[in-house]
């Protein structure tokens, strides 16, 4: 008798569990927040402990039924517990809004350590030449690579890239970029040392010709050497000489 009762109990229990599982269907939804990083958020059915994660666009699919609670959890979001209703299953735009976790700093201290730099940390060897972006491109395009192998020449060979860059005109183009970059650097340096008022009132350069005079000045190799030394007195003296010559050129052109 007890065996029959136990068998009947197992059958009823199995049917109950099967019936409960049948009640749960797939619900499709999406999370939303003030960020584009919506992937990898955990979505857990608190009743069944079934778990999925969101896709890159924040979408998810999980088996559930009305009355179940979905728990949304992630490092970057505050935990959200959403009680599902029957309407959620028919809503094609079922969306759960999540709030970002904001870690507020109490204090930020910025210190300038003059002796700590890339050289002192061993990142860059001491005395190594530093390149600007344009100079680095030119160096790469023209540098010979002794480890390259172009045809198995005994003792190694050199890369053919510099030769090809020369023939294609790339080297010439990169040299122009370096020249333009240097001019821009000297222009900014010159404008940081002398104001517009200095050019107009001290050097008597018409305001509309000041920019042209600056280009004229930085085209002078002797002047750029003095300018780069950041010696304002010497720079101002030479600038005055160039201003006289530039005004003579303007006078001839405006005749």
C-alpha positions as CSV (number, residue, x, y, z in Angstrom):
1,X,0.0,0.0,0.0
2,X,2.8,2.4,0.9
3,X,4.5,1.6,-2.4
4,X,1.4,2.5,-4.4
5,X,1.0,5.7,-2.4
6,X,4.6,6.7,-3.0
7,X,4.3,6.0,-6.7
8,X,1.1,8.1,-6.9
9,X,2.8,10.9,-5.0
10,X,5.7,11.0,-7.5
11,X,3.4,11.0,-10.5
12,X,1.3,13.9,-9.0
13,X,4.5,15.9,-8.1
14,X,5.9,15.3,-11.6
15,X,2.7,16.6,-13.2
16,X,2.7,19.6,-10.9
17,X,6.3,20.6,-11.8
18,X,5.6,19.9,-15.5
19,X,2.5,22.1,-15.3
20,X,4.4,24.9,-13.6
21,X,7.1,24.8,-16.2
22,X,4.5,24.9,-19.0
23,X,3.1,28.1,-17.5
24,X,6.4,30.0,-18.1
25,X,7.1,31.3,-21.6
26,X,9.9,33.3,-23.2
27,X,9.6,37.0,-22.6
28,X,11.7,39.4,-24.7
29,X,12.8,42.7,-23.3
30,X,15.4,45.3,-23.3
31,X,17.3,47.4,-20.8
32,X,17.9,51.2,-21.2
33,X,20.2,53.6,-19.5
34,X,22.3,56.8,-20.1
35,X,25.2,54.7,-21.6
36,X,25.9,52.6,-24.6
37,X,27.5,49.9,-22.6
38,X,24.5,47.6,-22.2
39,X,26.1,44.2,-22.7
40,X,26.7,41.6,-20.1
41,X,24.0,42.7,-17.5
42,X,22.7,39.7,-15.6
43,X,19.0,39.0,-15.8
44,X,17.8,36.5,-13.2
45,X,14.4,35.1,-12.6
46,X,14.2,35.2,-8.8
47,X,11.6,32.4,-8.7
48,X,13.4,29.8,-10.9
49,X,16.9,31.2,-10.6
50,X,17.2,30.9,-14.3
51,X,19.8,33.5,-15.5
52,X,20.8,35.1,-18.9
53,X,22.8,38.1,-19.9
54,X,22.0,41.1,-22.1
55,X,23.3,41.5,-25.7
56,X,25.3,44.4,-27.0
57,X,22.1,46.4,-27.7
58,X,20.7,45.6,-24.2
59,X,18.1,42.9,-25.4
60,X,17.4,39.7,-23.4
61,X,15.1,36.7,-23.5
62,X,14.2,34.6,-20.5
63,X,11.5,32.1,-19.5
64,X,9.1,33.6,-16.9
65,X,5.4,34.1,-16.1
66,X,3.3,36.9,-14.6
67,X,4.1,37.3,-10.9
68,X,7.8,36.4,-11.4
69,X,10.4,38.9,-10.4
70,X,13.3,39.7,-12.7
71,X,16.5,40.9,-11.0
72,X,18.9,43.0,-13.2
73,X,22.4,43.2,-11.8
74,X,25.7,44.5,-13.0
75,X,28.8,46.4,-11.7
76,X,27.9,49.6,-13.5
77,X,24.2,49.6,-12.7
78,X,22.2,49.7,-9.5
79,X,20.2,46.5,-8.9
80,X,16.7,46.6,-10.3
81,X,13.9,44.2,-9.3
82,X,10.9,44.2,-11.7
83,X,7.7,42.3,-10.9
84,X,6.3,41.0,-14.2
85,X,2.7,41.5,-15.1
86,X,0.6,39.9,-17.9
87,X,0.9,43.1,-19.9
88,X,4.6,42.8,-20.0
89,X,4.4,39.6,-22.1
90,X,2.3,41.3,-24.8
91,X,4.3,44.4,-24.8
92,X,6.6,44.4,-27.9
93,X,8.7,47.2,-26.4
94,X,9.1,45.9,-22.9
95,X,11.9,48.0,-21.5
96,X,13.5,48.2,-18.1
97,X,15.4,51.4,-17.2
98,X,18.6,51.0,-15.2
99,X,20.4,53.6,-13.2
100,X,24.2,54.0,-13.4
101,X,26.3,53.6,-10.3
102,X,28.0,56.9,-9.7
103,X,31.2,56.8,-7.6
104,X,31.7,60.3,-6.3
105,X,35.2,61.3,-5.3
106,X,35.6,63.3,-2.2
107,X,38.8,65.0,-3.2
108,X,41.2,65.0,-6.2
109,X,44.8,66.1,-5.6
110,X,47.0,66.8,-8.6
111,X,50.7,67.0,-7.9
112,X,53.4,67.9,-10.4
113,X,56.5,65.8,-9.8
114,X,59.3,67.5,-12.0
115,X,61.7,64.5,-11.6
116,X,59.1,61.9,-12.7
117,X,58.9,61.5,-16.5
118,X,59.2,58.9,-19.2
119,X,63.0,58.9,-19.0
120,X,63.2,58.6,-15.2
121,X,60.7,55.7,-15.3
122,X,62.8,53.9,-17.9
123,X,60.1,54.0,-20.6
124,X,62.3,56.1,-22.9
125,X,66.1,55.8,-23.0
126,X,67.9,58.9,-21.9
127,X,69.1,61.0,-24.8
128,X,66.8,59.5,-27.3
129,X,65.6,61.9,-30.0
130,X,61.9,62.7,-29.7
131,X,59.9,63.1,-32.9
132,X,56.8,65.1,-33.7
133,X,54.0,63.3,-35.5
134,X,55.1,64.5,-38.9
135,X,58.8,63.8,-38.2
136,X,57.9,60.3,-37.0
137,X,56.0,59.5,-40.3
138,X,59.0,60.8,-42.3
139,X,61.5,58.8,-40.2
140,X,59.5,55.6,-40.7
141,X,59.2,56.2,-44.5
142,X,62.9,56.8,-45.0
143,X,64.5,54.6,-42.3
144,X,66.5,51.6,-43.7
145,X,65.6,48.3,-42.1
146,X,68.8,46.1,-42.0
147,X,66.7,43.1,-40.9
148,X,64.5,43.1,-44.0
149,X,65.1,40.3,-46.5
150,X,64.6,41.3,-50.1
151,X,65.7,38.3,-52.1
152,X,67.9,36.5,-49.7
153,X,71.1,38.6,-50.1
154,X,73.9,37.2,-48.1
155,X,74.5,39.1,-44.9
156,X,71.0,40.5,-44.9
157,X,69.5,43.4,-46.9
158,X,67.8,46.7,-46.6
159,X,64.1,47.5,-46.9
160,X,62.9,48.7,-50.3
161,X,60.3,50.9,-48.7
162,X,62.4,54.1,-48.6
163,X,63.2,53.7,-52.3
164,X,59.5,53.1,-53.2
165,X,58.4,56.0,-51.0
166,X,60.9,58.2,-52.8
167,X,59.7,57.2,-56.3
168,X,56.0,57.5,-55.3
169,X,56.5,61.1,-54.0
170,X,55.5,60.1,-50.5
171,X,58.9,61.1,-49.0
172,X,58.6,64.6,-50.6
173,X,55.0,64.9,-49.3
174,X,56.1,63.9,-45.7
175,X,59.0,66.4,-45.9
176,X,56.5,69.2,-46.7
177,X,54.3,68.1,-43.7
178,X,57.4,68.4,-41.4
179,X,58.1,71.9,-42.8
180,X,54.5,73.0,-42.3
181,X,54.5,71.5,-38.8
182,X,57.7,73.5,-37.9
183,X,56.2,76.7,-39.2
184,X,53.0,76.2,-37.2
185,X,55.2,75.6,-34.1
186,X,57.2,78.8,-34.6
187,X,54.0,80.7,-35.4
188,X,52.5,79.7,-32.0
189,X,55.8,80.4,-30.2
190,X,56.0,83.9,-31.9
191,X,52.4,84.8,-31.0
192,X,52.9,83.6,-27.4
193,X,55.9,86.0,-27.0
194,X,54.4,89.1,-28.7
195,X,50.9,90.4,-28.8
196,X,49.0,91.9,-31.8
197,X,49.5,95.3,-30.2
198,X,53.3,94.9,-30.4
199,X,53.2,94.2,-34.2
200,X,50.8,97.0,-34.9
201,X,52.0,99.8,-32.5
202,X,55.7,98.9,-32.0
203,X,56.6,97.5,-35.4
204,X,54.1,99.6,-37.3
205,X,52.8,96.6,-39.3
206,X,49.2,97.2,-40.5
207,X,46.8,94.9,-38.7
208,X,45.7,93.1,-41.9
209,X,49.3,92.2,-42.7
210,X,50.4,91.0,-39.3
211,X,49.7,87.3,-40.1
212,X,51.6,87.6,-43.3
213,X,54.5,89.2,-41.5
214,X,54.6,86.3,-39.0
215,X,54.9,83.8,-41.9
216,X,57.6,86.0,-43.4
217,X,59.5,86.0,-40.2
218,X,59.3,82.2,-39.5
219,X,60.5,81.6,-43.1
220,X,63.8,83.1,-42.0
221,X,66.1,80.4,-40.7
222,X,68.3,82.8,-38.7
223,X,65.2,84.2,-37.0
224,X,63.7,80.8,-36.1
225,X,67.0,79.8,-34.4
226,X,66.9,82.9,-32.2
227,X,63.1,82.4,-31.7
228,X,63.6,78.8,-30.6
229,X,66.1,80.0,-28.0
230,X,63.2,81.9,-26.3
231,X,65.5,84.9,-25.8
232,X,62.9,87.6,-26.1
233,X,65.4,90.5,-26.3
234,X,67.3,88.9,-29.2
235,X,64.1,87.9,-30.9
236,X,62.6,91.3,-30.6
237,X,65.8,92.9,-32.1
238,X,65.8,90.6,-35.1
239,X,62.0,91.0,-35.5
240,X,62.5,94.7,-35.8
241,X,65.0,94.3,-38.6
242,X,62.6,91.9,-40.4
243,X,59.7,94.4,-40.0
244,X,61.7,97.1,-41.8
245,X,62.3,94.8,-44.8
246,X,58.7,93.5,-44.8
247,X,57.4,97.1,-44.9
248,X,59.7,97.8,-47.8
249,X,58.2,94.9,-49.6
250,X,54.7,96.1,-48.9
251,X,55.5,99.5,-50.1
252,X,56.7,98.2,-53.5
253,X,53.7,95.9,-53.9
254,X,51.2,98.6,-53.1
255,X,52.6,101.1,-55.6
